[in-house]
Amino acid sequence: MSRVYNFSAGPAVLPEEVLKEAAAEMLDYQGTGMSVMEMSHRSKAFQGIIDEAEKDLRELMNIPDNYKVLFLQGGASQQFAMIPMNLFKNKVGDYIITGQWAKKAWQEAKLYGTANAVASSADKTFSYIPDCSDLPIDDNADYVYICQNNTIYGTVFHELPNTKGKTLVADVSSCFLSEPIDVTKYGVIYGGVQKNVGPAGVVIVIIREDLVTEDVLDGTPTMLKYKTHVDAGSLYNTPPCYGIYMCGKVFKWLKAKGGLAAMKELNEKKAKILYDFLDSSKLFKGTVEKKDRSLMNVPFVTGDEELDALFVKEAKAAGLENLKGHRTVGGMRASIYNAMPIEGVEKLVAFMKNFEEKHS
């Protein structure tokens, strides 16, 4: 069985070179005589792995010294609670609702204080990013929260919101490391790695030092305090060792490819191939306003549910996997993360053209 082109939204495609390298080291990591899967997280070998991963990530993203990098568990969804628990001082958070995940984070924050929805694109099934140049930011807001790239709906913030001086918190799960970003514009950047960086089970949090304090909400569990993990270098308890090792390998792969500027160029090229076809197609159409299109997740429909289902089925038979759209949008979705080769997108477009000829 040869490898398929995997368009899954996450867990998603990983670079083949990385998988081969990990396979070669599976039984014996660098002469230790054991797999990273079997290794003590307190060992010198694993300390080397996590230190190197952090160093490479800092280089890739140009992370300033006053930001801490954490490798945690619980996925992005656990951050929905950790953020208010740790950042609520006035117990007010302002949320921009651009999809399912931002909505869930907003609902979670309501358990701990006031969570204001200061903008939303729910009126048009989250198919655009609302104007965030002059939001009704609460004077007492401890932070403004966004989901930067909306995996389900295929939108992205090309421009960050005007937070009027308040701390910006961003869930970047599905656009993590897809292009350069200015870390200093954020107080907290976090993302589940299973879309663009590694296997499921790790969430990376990049947090500005001044936001890491003992001054958290009463009743916050020890494990949910950022300070616990900062003080212990992400090793307070047994971390997801193998996942961190894999992320480290992806960071090395990204550096070898020329870093995030090179990645952005490649991702723009891949997205253009698909969007140009969608814009010219008579059968398929994209579901997102052009100005807000994501480079990572591309939803599209034919307008006929039976035809959509047939497309997904025939695409699978042709080695194009996981193209079914999220149940809230229907249709199809192609996630074209960093590790999706350009040939995969070209094959998809060729298949779509062929399908259109047969069904128009």
Salt bridges, closest charged atoms under 4 A:
GLU16 OE1 - ARG3 NE 3.36
GLU16 OE2 - LYS20 NZ 3.40
GLU17 OE2 - LYS257 NZ 3.75
GLU21 OE1 - LYS249 NZ 3.03
GLU25 OE1 - LYS249 NZ 3.06
GLU52 OE2 - LYS252 NZ 2.69
GLU54 OE2 - ARG58 NE 2.86
ASP56 OD1 - LYS55 NZ 4.00
ASP56 OD2 - LYS252 NZ 2.49
ASP56 OD1 - LYS255 NZ 2.69
GLU59 OE2 - LYS55 NZ 3.54
GLU59 OE1 - LYS255 NZ 2.71
ASP134 OD1 - LYS164 NZ 2.60
GLU179 OE1 - LYS264 NZ 3.78
GLU209 OE2 - LYS68 NZ 3.67
ASP210 OD1 - ARG208 NE 2.63
ASP231 OD2 - LYS227 NZ 2.82
GLU268 OE2 - LYS264 NZ 3.78
ASP276 OD2 - LYS272 NZ 2.50
ASP279 OD2 - LYS290 NZ 3.74
ASP279 OD1 - ARG293 NH2 2.76
GLU289 OE1 - LYS291 NZ 3.66
ASP292 OD2 - LYS291 NZ 2.64
GLU314 OE1 - LYS358 NZ 3.70
GLU321 OE1 - LYS316 NZ 3.04
